[in-house]
Amino acid sequence: MAYPYELSLMQAAEAIRTKQLSPVELFDSCFDRIQKLDPTLSAWATLTPDLALEAARQAEREIASSGPKSPLHGIPYAAKDIFDTAGIRTAAGSRVWANRVPEKDSSPVAIVRNAGAVLMGKSHTTEFAAGDPAPSKNPWNVEHTAGGSSTGSGVAVASRMVPWAFGSQTVGSVLRPAAYNGVVGLKPTFGRISRVGVIPHAQSFDHVGVLARSVEDTATLLSALAGYDPSDPDCVIAPVDDYMGAIRNAVAPRIGLIRGWFFEESDAETRLMIENIAQRFAQAGATVEEVHLGIDFGYGYESHRTMQQTEIAHFHAAMFKEHEKEYGPKVAEYIRAGLEYTATDYVTAMNYQHLMRESCRATLAEVDVLLMPTVSGPAPRDLTQTGDTRFQSPWSFTGFPSITIPTGLAGNGLPLGAQFACGPFQETRLLGAAHWAEQTLGVELIPPV
């Protein structure tokens, strides 16, 4: 068997189920990995090894007594440092809340705790999940950004510190760090997973997501997390589908390839990557056709930013007035911009959001999923930024689900990723298509650390 830290979520779950591996052995392996790599990569804002070891021992006792209660039982993970954790500092990467310790778990953390998952600690995020970079380094090249705002989560999963991690996405904060670090990132439909206890960024667009090493792992996590929570006003009453069945029964999908703006704004290597994988998908049996959504994606991005910055300003207004000097420059810029937008600006942007949703629905009636680059190029060599958020934005703005899978390495040795999107609450279709694509490409990226 591989070193335990090398195992994906589902590989580790199977090893635990068949008694080839114990939760304590898995904890030890992951924690040794963290101690070795984190001084360089800085994925973690707060580590809780004592609590994690006790959770692993408890999982070991429970599994020995009655078997695993879920695939997550005994599996270590990271929670982005905007997910409240009872008795554990949750600072959102900010000096303003540097000593904040919640009394209750956020809903997502509580769900996986009840499923037996082992929290290793809190992963670094950009300040208030906005634009000011976290200290984490890209494991493929520490001079390049690891993305944001789920920065530490992407680094921890890619570098094999933990099999999976929580992220969140308001614009591009799950899929971008997943792509830059060479892992899978899933952002489900808006309202599919409860956000109670997750520090808000912009309430109309905040999605709980996950980062892992395979599409199957993300389907497992969505199976555990999806569901209605009446405490979250944006959580939707909708059936929880058989996401694992979608993986088992995946067939060649009908793919709508979006070129247009995505190709115009991509570098040449990213355009070629998408063309090459689209050809491979067609050769493997998929139907691949170019689609035109009739959307001005550049204007859509600006509309998204108008609403996002207005809402972040609304959440922070009182605190910003009192602690302005303690805020980082980029989140402060967002707040100031948001305070300047008018109600007319907001409604105009919201109208374009509605138009984008309807245009996407019409196209998705003809195909299973849409395909485009996840980002416009590999992670930039610039630690003062978190990269290009534009390509992930359309699906956060509309609330439609999206996923990124790794497709290979760019000429500079950094990961590239492809993004799929589909209609709301069609995660079975999305996961099935992404799993089929993942198996067709056969790409697994392991950073040289």
C-alpha positions as CSV (number, residue, x, y, z in Angstrom):
1,M,0.0,0.0,0.0
2,A,1.1,3.6,-0.7
3,Y,2.1,5.8,2.2
4,P,-1.2,6.6,3.9
5,Y,-0.9,10.4,3.2
6,E,-0.9,9.6,-0.5
7,L,-4.4,8.0,-0.5
8,S,-7.4,9.9,-1.8
9,L,-10.5,10.2,0.4
10,M,-12.2,7.1,-1.1
11,Q,-8.9,5.1,-1.2
12,A,-8.4,5.9,2.5
13,A,-12.0,5.1,3.3
14,E,-11.7,1.7,1.6
15,A,-8.4,0.9,3.5
16,I,-10.1,1.8,6.8
17,R,-13.2,-0.3,6.0
18,T,-11.1,-3.3,5.1
19,K,-8.9,-2.9,8.2
20,Q,-5.7,-2.3,6.1
21,L,-5.4,1.1,7.7
22,S,-6.5,2.7,11.0
23,P,-7.6,6.3,11.5
24,V,-4.7,6.8,13.9
25,E,-2.2,5.6,11.3
26,L,-3.7,7.9,8.7
27,F,-3.6,10.8,11.2
28,D,0.1,10.1,12.0
29,S,1.0,10.0,8.3
30,C,-0.8,13.2,7.4
31,F,0.5,15.1,10.4
32,D,4.1,14.0,9.7
33,R,3.5,15.3,6.1
34,I,2.2,18.6,7.5
35,Q,5.2,19.0,9.8
36,K,7.5,18.3,6.9
37,L,6.0,20.6,4.3
38,D,4.1,23.4,6.1
39,P,7.1,25.4,7.2
40,T,7.6,26.0,3.4
41,L,4.1,25.9,2.0
42,S,2.2,27.6,4.9
43,A,-1.2,25.9,4.2
44,W,-2.4,26.2,7.8
45,A,-3.7,29.1,9.8
46,T,-4.3,27.0,12.9
47,L,-3.4,23.4,13.5
48,T,-5.2,21.3,16.1
49,P,-3.1,18.0,16.3
50,D,-4.2,17.1,19.9
51,L,-7.9,17.4,19.1
52,A,-7.3,15.6,15.8
53,L,-5.5,12.7,17.4
54,E,-8.3,12.3,19.9
55,A,-10.9,12.3,17.1
56,A,-8.8,9.7,15.2
57,R,-8.7,7.5,18.3
58,Q,-12.4,7.9,18.9
59,A,-13.0,7.0,15.2
60,E,-10.8,3.9,15.6
61,R,-12.8,2.7,18.6
62,E,-16.1,3.3,16.9
63,I,-15.0,1.5,13.7
64,A,-13.6,-1.4,15.7
65,S,-16.9,-1.7,17.5
66,S,-19.5,-1.3,14.7
67,G,-17.7,-0.4,11.4
68,P,-17.5,3.0,9.7
69,K,-20.6,5.1,9.8
70,S,-19.8,6.9,6.6
71,P,-16.9,7.1,4.1
72,L,-15.7,10.1,6.0
73,H,-15.2,8.2,9.3
74,G,-11.6,8.6,10.4
75,I,-10.6,10.7,7.4
76,P,-8.5,13.9,8.1
77,Y,-9.5,17.2,6.4
78,A,-9.0,21.0,6.5
79,A,-11.6,23.6,7.0
80,K,-11.1,27.0,5.4
81,D,-10.6,29.6,8.1
82,I,-14.1,31.2,7.5
83,F,-15.9,28.0,8.7
84,D,-16.7,28.4,12.3
85,T,-15.3,25.7,14.6
86,A,-16.3,25.5,18.2
87,G,-13.5,26.4,20.5
88,I,-11.0,26.8,17.6
89,R,-9.9,30.2,16.4
90,T,-11.6,31.3,13.2
91,A,-10.0,34.6,12.1
92,A,-10.9,34.8,8.4
93,G,-7.3,35.8,7.7
94,S,-7.9,39.1,9.3
95,R,-6.3,41.2,12.0
96,V,-9.7,42.5,12.9
97,W,-10.8,39.1,14.1
98,A,-7.4,37.7,15.0
99,N,-8.6,36.4,18.3
100,R,-12.1,35.3,17.4
101,V,-13.1,31.9,18.8
102,P,-16.6,30.7,17.9
103,E,-18.8,28.8,20.3
104,K,-20.5,26.6,17.7
105,D,-19.5,24.7,14.6
106,S,-20.7,25.9,11.2
107,S,-23.3,23.6,9.7
108,P,-20.8,22.0,7.2
109,V,-18.3,21.3,9.9
110,A,-21.0,19.8,12.2
111,I,-22.2,17.6,9.4
112,V,-18.8,16.0,8.7
113,R,-18.0,15.9,12.4
114,N,-21.1,13.8,12.9
115,A,-20.0,11.6,10.0
116,G,-16.7,10.9,11.8
117,A,-14.3,13.2,9.9
118,V,-11.1,14.3,11.6
119,L,-10.5,18.0,11.6
120,M,-6.7,18.7,11.4
121,G,-7.1,22.5,11.6
122,K,-8.0,25.7,9.7
123,S,-6.5,26.4,6.3
124,H,-5.3,29.8,5.3
125,T,-7.7,32.1,3.4
126,T,-7.4,35.5,1.9
127,E,-8.6,38.2,4.2
128,F,-12.3,37.8,4.7
129,A,-12.2,35.6,1.6
130,A,-11.5,38.6,-0.5
131,G,-8.4,39.8,-2.4
132,D,-5.6,40.2,0.0
133,P,-3.4,37.1,-0.4
134,A,-2.8,34.5,2.2
135,P,0.8,33.4,3.0
136,S,0.4,30.0,1.4
137,K,2.8,28.9,-1.4
138,N,2.0,26.9,-4.5
139,P,3.5,23.5,-4.1
140,W,4.4,23.3,-7.8
141,N,6.5,26.5,-7.6
142,V,6.6,28.6,-4.4
143,E,7.2,31.8,-6.5
144,H,3.7,31.4,-8.0
145,T,0.4,32.2,-6.4
146,A,-1.6,29.3,-5.0
147,G,-4.9,31.2,-5.8
148,G,-7.6,32.3,-3.4
149,S,-9.6,32.6,-1.4
150,S,-9.5,28.9,-0.5
151,T,-5.8,29.1,-0.7
152,G,-4.6,26.8,2.1
153,S,-7.2,24.2,1.2
154,G,-5.8,23.9,-2.3
155,V,-2.3,23.7,-1.1
156,A,-3.1,21.1,1.6
157,V,-4.9,18.8,-0.7
158,A,-2.4,19.1,-3.6
159,S,0.6,18.5,-1.4
160,R,-1.0,15.4,0.3
161,M,-1.3,16.9,3.7
162,V,-5.0,15.9,3.8
163,P,-7.2,14.0,1.4
164,W,-9.8,16.8,1.2
165,A,-10.7,20.3,2.4
166,F,-13.6,22.7,2.6
167,G,-13.5,25.8,0.4
168,S,-16.0,28.5,-0.4
169,Q,-16.7,30.3,-3.6
170,T,-18.2,33.8,-4.1
171,V,-16.5,34.5,-7.4
172,G,-13.8,31.9,-8.1
173,S,-12.5,30.8,-4.8
174,V,-12.9,27.0,-5.0
175,L,-12.2,26.3,-8.7
176,R,-9.3,28.7,-9.1
177,P,-7.1,27.3,-6.3
178,A,-8.0,23.8,-7.3
179,A,-6.9,24.5,-10.9
180,Y,-3.7,26.3,-9.8
181,N,-2.7,23.5,-7.4
182,G,-3.7,20.6,-9.7
183,V,-6.7,19.1,-7.8
184,V,-10.5,18.7,-8.3
185,G,-12.7,21.5,-7.0
186,L,-16.5,21.4,-6.9
187,K,-18.9,24.3,-6.4
188,P,-22.5,22.9,-6.2
189,T,-25.6,24.9,-7.0
190,F,-26.3,28.0,-4.9
191,G,-28.4,26.8,-1.9
192,R,-27.4,23.1,-2.2
193,I,-25.3,23.2,1.0
194,S,-26.0,25.1,4.2
195,R,-23.8,28.1,4.9
196,V,-24.8,28.7,8.5
197,G,-21.7,29.6,10.5
198,V,-19.6,30.3,7.4
199,I,-18.5,33.9,7.6
200,P,-20.3,35.8,4.8
201,H,-18.6,37.5,1.9
202,A,-21.5,38.3,-0.4
203,Q,-24.6,36.5,0.6
204,S,-26.2,36.3,-2.9
205,F,-23.2,34.3,-4.2
206,D,-21.5,32.5,-1.3
207,H,-21.3,28.8,-2.0
208,V,-19.8,26.1,0.2
209,G,-17.5,23.9,-1.9
210,V,-14.9,21.1,-1.6
211,L,-11.4,20.4,-2.9
212,A,-10.2,16.8,-3.3
213,R,-8.2,14.6,-5.5
214,S,-10.9,12.9,-7.6
215,V,-14.4,13.6,-8.9
216,E,-15.5,10.5,-6.9
217,D,-14.2,12.1,-3.7
218,T,-16.2,15.3,-4.4
219,A,-19.3,13.2,-5.1
220,T,-18.8,11.5,-1.8
221,L,-18.6,14.8,0.0
222,L,-21.6,16.3,-1.7
223,S,-23.6,13.2,-0.7
224,A,-22.8,14.0,2.9
225,L,-23.3,17.7,2.8
226,A,-26.2,18.4,0.4
227,G,-29.6,19.0,2.0
228,Y,-32.0,21.7,3.2
229,D,-31.3,23.7,6.3
230,P,-34.2,26.1,7.4
231,S,-31.6,28.2,9.3
232,D,-30.0,29.3,6.0
233,P,-32.5,31.5,4.2
234,D,-30.9,30.7,0.8
235,C,-30.8,27.0,1.3
236,V,-33.2,25.3,-1.2
237,I,-35.7,22.5,-0.6
238,A,-34.6,20.1,-3.3
239,P,-34.1,16.3,-3.5
240,V,-30.6,15.1,-2.7
241,D,-29.8,12.9,-5.7
242,D,-27.7,9.8,-6.0
243,Y,-24.3,11.4,-6.7
244,M,-22.4,8.2,-6.3
245,G,-24.7,6.5,-8.7
246,A,-23.9,9.2,-11.2
247,I,-20.2,8.2,-10.9
248,R,-20.9,4.5,-11.2
249,N,-23.2,5.0,-14.3
250,A,-21.2,7.7,-16.0
251,V,-21.4,7.6,-19.8
252,A,-20.0,9.8,-22.6
253,P,-21.8,13.1,-22.3
254,R,-23.0,15.7,-24.7
255,I,-20.6,18.6,-24.3
256,G,-21.1,22.2,-25.3
257,L,-17.7,23.8,-25.9
258,I,-17.6,27.5,-25.2
259,R,-14.8,29.3,-27.1
260,G,-15.6,33.0,-27.7
261,W,-14.6,35.2,-24.8
262,F,-13.0,32.4,-22.9
263,F,-10.6,31.7,-25.8
264,E,-10.0,35.4,-26.5
265,E,-9.0,36.0,-22.8
266,S,-6.8,32.8,-22.5
267,D,-3.2,32.3,-23.2
268,A,-2.3,30.2,-26.3
269,E,-1.3,27.1,-24.2
270,T,-4.7,27.1,-22.4
271,R,-6.6,27.4,-25.7
272,L,-4.6,24.5,-27.1
273,M,-5.2,22.4,-24.0
274,I,-9.0,22.9,-24.3
275,E,-9.0,22.1,-28.0
276,N,-6.9,19.0,-27.5
277,I,-9.0,17.6,-24.7
278,A,-12.2,18.4,-26.6
279,Q,-10.8,16.3,-29.4
280,R,-9.9,13.4,-27.1
281,F,-13.4,13.5,-25.6
282,A,-15.0,13.3,-29.1
283,Q,-12.7,10.4,-30.0
284,A,-13.7,8.6,-26.8
285,G,-17.4,8.8,-27.7
286,A,-18.7,12.2,-26.4
287,T,-20.7,14.6,-28.5
288,V,-18.8,17.8,-28.6
289,E,-20.2,20.9,-30.3
290,E,-19.4,24.6,-30.0
291,V,-22.2,26.6,-28.3
292,H,-22.9,30.3,-28.2
293,L,-24.8,31.5,-25.2
294,G,-25.4,35.0,-26.4
295,I,-23.8,36.4,-23.2
296,D,-21.3,39.2,-22.8
297,F,-19.2,37.5,-20.2
298,G,-17.0,40.5,-19.7
299,Y,-20.1,42.6,-18.8
300,G,-21.4,39.7,-16.7
301,Y,-18.2,39.8,-14.7
302,E,-18.5,43.5,-14.1
303,S,-22.1,43.0,-13.0
304,H,-21.1,40.3,-10.6
305,R,-18.4,42.5,-9.1
306,T,-21.0,45.3,-8.6
307,M,-23.3,43.1,-6.6
308,Q,-20.5,41.3,-4.8
309,Q,-18.8,44.5,-3.7
310,T,-22.1,46.1,-2.6
311,E,-22.8,43.1,-0.5
312,I,-19.4,42.8,1.1
313,A,-19.7,46.5,2.0
314,H,-23.1,45.9,3.6
315,F,-21.7,43.1,5.8
316,H,-18.6,45.1,6.8
317,A,-19.9,48.7,7.0
318,A,-20.0,49.1,10.8
319,M,-16.8,47.1,11.5
320,F,-15.0,48.9,8.7
321,K,-15.9,52.3,10.1
322,E,-14.3,51.4,13.4
323,H,-11.3,49.3,12.2
324,E,-10.5,50.6,8.7
325,K,-6.8,50.8,9.4
326,E,-6.7,47.1,10.3
327,Y,-8.1,46.0,7.0
328,G,-5.9,44.9,4.1
329,P,-5.8,47.2,1.0
330,K,-7.7,45.0,-1.4
331,V,-10.6,44.1,0.9
332,A,-10.8,47.8,1.9
333,E,-10.9,48.7,-1.8
334,Y,-13.8,46.3,-2.3
335,I,-15.7,47.8,0.6
336,R,-15.1,51.4,-0.5
337,A,-16.3,50.5,-4.0
338,G,-19.3,48.8,-2.7
339,L,-20.3,51.8,-0.6
340,E,-20.3,53.9,-3.8
341,Y,-22.6,51.8,-5.9
342,T,-26.2,53.0,-6.1
343,A,-29.4,50.9,-5.9
344,T,-29.8,51.5,-9.6
345,D,-26.3,50.0,-10.2
346,Y,-27.2,47.0,-8.2
347,V,-30.6,46.4,-9.9
348,T,-29.0,46.8,-13.3
349,A,-26.5,44.1,-12.5
350,M,-29.2,41.9,-11.1
351,N,-31.1,42.2,-14.3
352,Y,-28.1,40.9,-16.2
353,Q,-27.8,38.1,-13.8
354,H,-31.3,37.0,-14.7
355,L,-30.5,37.3,-18.4
356,M,-27.4,35.1,-18.0
357,R,-29.4,32.4,-16.2
358,E,-32.0,32.2,-18.9
359,S,-29.5,32.1,-21.7
360,C,-27.6,29.3,-20.0
361,R,-30.8,27.3,-19.3
362,A,-31.7,27.5,-23.0
363,T,-28.3,26.2,-24.1
364,L,-28.2,23.5,-21.4
365,A,-31.5,22.1,-22.7
366,E,-29.5,20.8,-25.7
367,V,-26.3,19.5,-24.0
368,D,-25.4,17.9,-20.7
369,V,-22.5,20.2,-19.7
370,L,-20.6,23.2,-20.8
371,L,-16.8,23.0,-21.2
372,M,-14.4,25.9,-21.0
373,P,-11.0,26.7,-19.3
374,T,-11.1,27.0,-15.5
375,V,-8.6,29.9,-15.6
376,S,-7.0,31.9,-18.4
377,G,-3.5,30.4,-17.8
378,P,-1.4,28.7,-15.1
379,A,-0.8,30.4,-11.7
380,P,0.9,33.7,-12.2
381,R,4.4,34.3,-10.8
382,D,3.1,37.0,-8.4
383,L,2.5,36.5,-4.7
384,T,0.8,39.9,-4.3
385,Q,-2.4,38.5,-6.1
386,T,-4.4,35.4,-6.3
387,G,-4.9,35.1,-10.1
388,D,-7.7,35.5,-12.6
389,T,-11.2,35.2,-11.2
390,R,-13.1,35.9,-14.4
391,F,-13.6,32.4,-15.8
392,Q,-15.1,31.0,-12.6
393,S,-17.4,34.0,-12.1
394,P,-20.3,33.1,-14.5
395,W,-21.3,30.1,-12.4
396,S,-21.0,31.8,-9.1
397,F,-23.0,34.7,-10.5
398,T,-25.8,32.5,-11.9
399,G,-25.5,30.0,-9.0
400,F,-25.1,27.1,-11.4
401,P,-22.9,24.2,-10.4
402,S,-19.3,23.9,-11.7
403,I,-16.3,21.7,-11.3
404,T,-12.7,21.7,-12.4
405,I,-10.5,18.7,-13.1
406,P,-6.7,18.8,-13.8
407,T,-5.7,18.3,-17.4
408,G,-1.9,18.3,-17.3
409,L,1.0,20.7,-16.9
410,A,1.9,23.8,-18.8
411,G,5.3,24.3,-20.3
412,N,6.4,26.0,-17.1
413,G,5.5,22.9,-15.0
414,L,2.4,24.4,-13.5
415,P,-1.1,22.7,-13.6
416,L,-3.8,23.5,-16.0
417,G,-7.5,22.7,-15.5
418,A,-10.8,22.3,-17.5
419,Q,-14.1,23.6,-16.1
420,F,-17.5,22.0,-16.6
421,A,-20.8,23.7,-15.7
422,C,-24.5,22.6,-16.0
423,G,-28.0,23.6,-14.9
424,P,-29.1,24.2,-11.3
425,F,-29.4,21.1,-9.1
426,Q,-28.1,18.9,-12.0
427,E,-25.0,17.8,-10.0
428,T,-25.6,14.2,-11.1
429,R,-25.1,15.2,-14.7
430,L,-22.1,17.4,-13.8
431,L,-20.4,14.8,-11.7
432,G,-21.1,12.0,-14.2
433,A,-19.6,14.0,-17.1
434,A,-16.6,15.2,-15.0
435,H,-15.9,11.6,-13.8
436,W,-16.1,10.3,-17.4
437,A,-13.8,13.1,-18.6
438,E,-11.3,12.4,-15.7
439,Q,-11.2,8.7,-16.6
440,T,-10.8,9.5,-20.3
441,L,-7.8,11.9,-19.6
442,G,-6.2,9.7,-16.9
443,V,-4.4,12.7,-15.4
444,E,-3.2,12.7,-11.8
445,L,-0.9,15.6,-10.8
446,I,1.5,15.2,-7.9
447,P,3.6,18.3,-7.0
448,P,7.3,17.8,-6.6
449,V,7.4,18.3,-2.8
